[in-house]
Amino acid sequence: MILYNVTVNVEDAIHDNWIKWMKEEHIPDVMKTGMFSENKILKLLSKLPEEEGTTYAVQYFCQSLEDLEKYQQEFAPKLQQDHLKKFGNKVIAFRTILEVV
């Protein structure tokens, strides 16, 4: 099983709107692609005093690297563009791919 992890830092000013949009729109849209079997949103509890905003790990589980590659090629560009249009530079994200062992 493959874990596609998106770590996201969200500015406090838009936090409530972001989390609502993620739960009600973005994550359901990602799941509708059929490439993932499960998802989770985790909130980072440990943070350094100088860190601003709130950090989340948004996790999507799929069966294979092929499924993830299909998602990244066919679906991710539009979904990521929608996110960028809605929140701009108030959200910073990076992605990692892990294998469940």
Backbone torsions as a table, in degrees:
resi	resn	phi	psi	omega
1	MET	NA	143.5	-178.0
2	ILE	-111.6	136.8	176.5
3	LEU	-109.4	121.3	174.2
4	TYR	-101.8	109.4	-174.0
5	ASN	-108.7	127.0	176.2
6	VAL	-114.0	110.5	177.7
7	THR	-90.6	127.1	-171.7
8	VAL	-131.4	129.6	171.5
9	ASN	-106.6	126.7	-173.5
10	VAL	-116.4	129.0	176.8
11	GLU	-63.0	144.2	-178.2
12	ASP	-57.6	-36.6	-175.2
13	ALA	-61.4	-26.8	-178.1
14	ILE	-116.2	5.1	-172.8
15	HIS	-51.3	-53.7	-175.1
16	ASP	-61.5	-42.6	178.5
17	ASN	-64.9	-40.2	-178.7
18	TRP	-63.4	-50.2	-176.5
19	ILE	-63.8	-38.6	177.7
20	LYS	-63.5	-46.9	-179.5
21	TRP	-63.3	-41.5	179.3
22	MET	-61.0	-47.4	-176.4
23	LYS	-71.9	-35.8	-174.3
24	GLU	-94.2	-24.2	-175.5
25	GLU	-125.2	-61.1	-170.4
26	HIS	-63.9	-53.8	-178.7
27	ILE	-62.1	-43.4	174.7
28	PRO	-58.6	-37.8	177.7
29	ASP	-65.1	-40.6	177.3
30	VAL	-62.9	-44.2	-178.3
31	MET	-67.0	-31.1	178.5
32	LYS	-64.8	-17.2	178.5
33	THR	-66.2	-20.9	-179.5
34	GLY	79.9	5.2	-177.4
35	MET	-87.7	-17.1	-175.3
36	PHE	-121.5	147.3	-178.9
37	SER	-100.5	-18.7	-174.0
38	GLU	-158.2	155.7	174.2
39	ASN	-145.7	158.4	177.4
40	LYS	-147.7	149.2	169.1
41	ILE	-117.8	125.3	178.5
42	LEU	-120.2	138.1	178.7
43	LYS	-99.1	129.5	177.8
44	LEU	-72.8	122.3	-178.0
45	LEU	-92.3	-29.5	179.9
46	SER	-93.7	127.8	176.9
47	LYS	-147.3	153.7	179.8
48	LEU	-76.7	150.9	-178.1
49	PRO	-57.3	-32.4	-178.1
50	GLU	-82.9	-8.0	179.5
51	GLU	-71.8	138.8	176.6
52	GLU	-110.7	160.5	177.9
53	GLY	74.6	-169.2	179.7
54	THR	-123.8	138.4	-178.2
55	THR	-110.4	137.2	180.0
56	TYR	-127.5	154.0	166.3
57	ALA	-112.4	115.6	177.3
58	VAL	-101.5	117.3	-171.1
59	GLN	-115.5	135.2	177.0
60	TYR	-125.9	133.3	-178.2
61	PHE	-109.7	133.0	176.3
62	CYS	-134.5	166.7	-174.4
63	GLN	-78.7	-28.4	-173.0
64	SER	-151.5	162.1	173.5
65	LEU	-63.5	-31.4	178.1
66	GLU	-62.8	-42.3	176.8
67	ASP	-62.2	-42.9	179.6
68	LEU	-64.8	-43.1	179.3
69	GLU	-62.2	-40.1	177.0
70	LYS	-62.6	-45.0	177.3
71	TYR	-57.6	-48.6	-176.5
72	GLN	-63.5	-34.2	-178.7
73	GLN	-82.5	-42.5	-171.1
74	GLU	-95.8	-28.4	-171.7
75	PHE	-120.5	-38.0	-172.3
76	ALA	-58.8	-43.1	-176.9
77	PRO	-54.9	-46.2	-180.0
78	LYS	-67.4	-44.0	-178.8
79	LEU	-64.7	-39.6	178.0
80	GLN	-68.9	-36.5	177.2
81	GLN	-65.2	-40.5	176.5
82	ASP	-58.9	-42.9	179.5
83	HIS	-63.7	-44.5	-179.9
84	LEU	-63.7	-42.3	178.6
85	LYS	-62.2	-39.6	-175.5
86	LYS	-75.1	-39.5	-171.4
87	PHE	-120.9	-10.2	176.0
88	GLY	53.1	-136.9	-176.6
89	ASN	-87.6	13.6	176.6
90	LYS	-82.3	-4.8	179.2
91	VAL	-133.0	132.5	176.8
92	ILE	-117.9	132.0	-177.2
93	ALA	-133.7	148.3	167.0
94	PHE	-140.4	152.7	-172.5
95	ARG	-117.1	143.4	174.9
96	THR	-133.6	152.4	178.0
97	ILE	-120.1	126.6	-178.2
98	LEU	-128.3	155.4	175.8
99	GLU	-109.7	130.9	175.4
100	VAL	-75.4	127.0	-178.0
101	VAL	-117.1	NA	NA
